[in-house]
Amino acid sequence: MALAPRLDLRQSQSLVMTPQLQQAIKLLALSSLEIEAYIAEEIERNPVLDAGGSDSISDTPLNELTQTTIAESNERGSDEILGNDSHAASDALDVDFGAATFHHDAPSDSVAGADGMLGLSGSAMSSGSFDGDGPDFDSFAARDVNLREHLMAQAGASLSGRPLFLVQQIIEHIEPTGYVGEDLLAMAQRLGVPLPQIEAALTELQRFDPTGVGARNLAECLALQAKDADRYDPCMARLIDNLDLVAKGAFDQLKRMCRVDDEDLSDMLMELRGYDPKPGCRFDSEDAMAVTPDIYVTPRGDGWSIELNSANLPRLLINRSYVAELGQDKATKAWLSDCMADANWLIKAMDQRQRTIVKVATEIVKQQEGFFRRGVAHLRPLTLRQVADAIEMHESTVSRVTSNKYLHCGRGLFDLKYFFSSGVQSADGEGASAEAVKSHIKSLIEAEGSKILSDDTLVELLTAKGFNIARRTVAKYREAMGIGSSVQRRRQKKMGR
């Protein structure tokens, strides 16, 4: 077979992900905190971008913005772009920023920070202002001391020399729960000291606050707390040594072993339940992440008011004075032109992100209006595809919008993913959400009183309420909520819980 060069003509179809489209898709899935960090990086990288204040939020209603901006400029979302060929995608994303006019163009070139409010009845409201201005008094508060620092301070105040060193070595291996995370024999061999000295250091540590810290197992932790409460008598010692029988509910056997009657055993169990099995957990091991809502839903007339949290929306300005001062030579003008194009596209992508979030949130409120008006028992089964078909977007876009986004309403703060769940058949034919069924199961168990309901009984009661559900499904939902079986609940009831 001879090798020779030749020309072939082939026709192929491929999807070109332009950098602008990749940026728009990335922005859509980011949370509010991640958006703030991303915008801060862009402002540091792009000299023509500046951060704006919160006093120039646009008051244009959302439906007017949609008509005047998207319709007139023929903007297309990422779903429509992805659905077309690569050349059409490039044409849609390569915008002539010199000729294009955006709704946020103003003397200060600021981007609108909020999309306004839209009632489901169709009435447009002006956007509210949830400003985050004002002094943050929490920042002046002293930092919470964690468990390790708390123990180190006590060790330094009461010990010195070699005992202090050994106690500090043990503290370095204290777990967040308060238990010792390393074997004492291995620690003694590693430090090259006799085991009795390590055990003596552990005894010193176990005198520290909180009571029960430095224990090697649950029984030792409870014993330390019982000794501190002056309740560690021989009967309590036998009870703590047989915690496996307590878990099994073998009360008759425990009475014989502890040599007590029913009243004394009940009193000992009540005392045992008052102890803390994880004393170290009262100290925060790391700072908790605060969750702020991205969307506010409030009733307004016959419909609902849906608006973005403007305090979470980074605002961007274009510094035209910087461009005018530096735009002299040809190379500088070309560089500034690229910076202006990136800045304008970022502003446009942020605006499109806000509109998409409000559009998805509006459809969720439409589909789950029963939940917002009457509670979780009326939550309907909902899928991403249903919302995507209703708003004419791709299912993956809805998935990105609902990731790491939170909605605040009169019933509390909810992750947007909370409103999407599978369902079971119901008598009305519409089906019921899994969360609604869990709510019914929880309410039935909480009201069961002295008569413990088995899973079969729960199935019968749910069937009477109109839910066609199997016994294994009831057991699965019950275990998912952390509720024990009828045997376990009966045992807990007997223990006086």
Order of alpha helices (4+ residues) and beta strands (2+ residues): alpha-alpha-beta-alpha-alpha-alpha-beta-beta-alpha-alpha-alpha-alpha-alpha-alpha-alpha-alpha-alpha-beta-beta-beta-alpha-alpha-alpha-alpha-alpha-beta-beta-beta-beta-alpha-alpha-beta-alpha-alpha
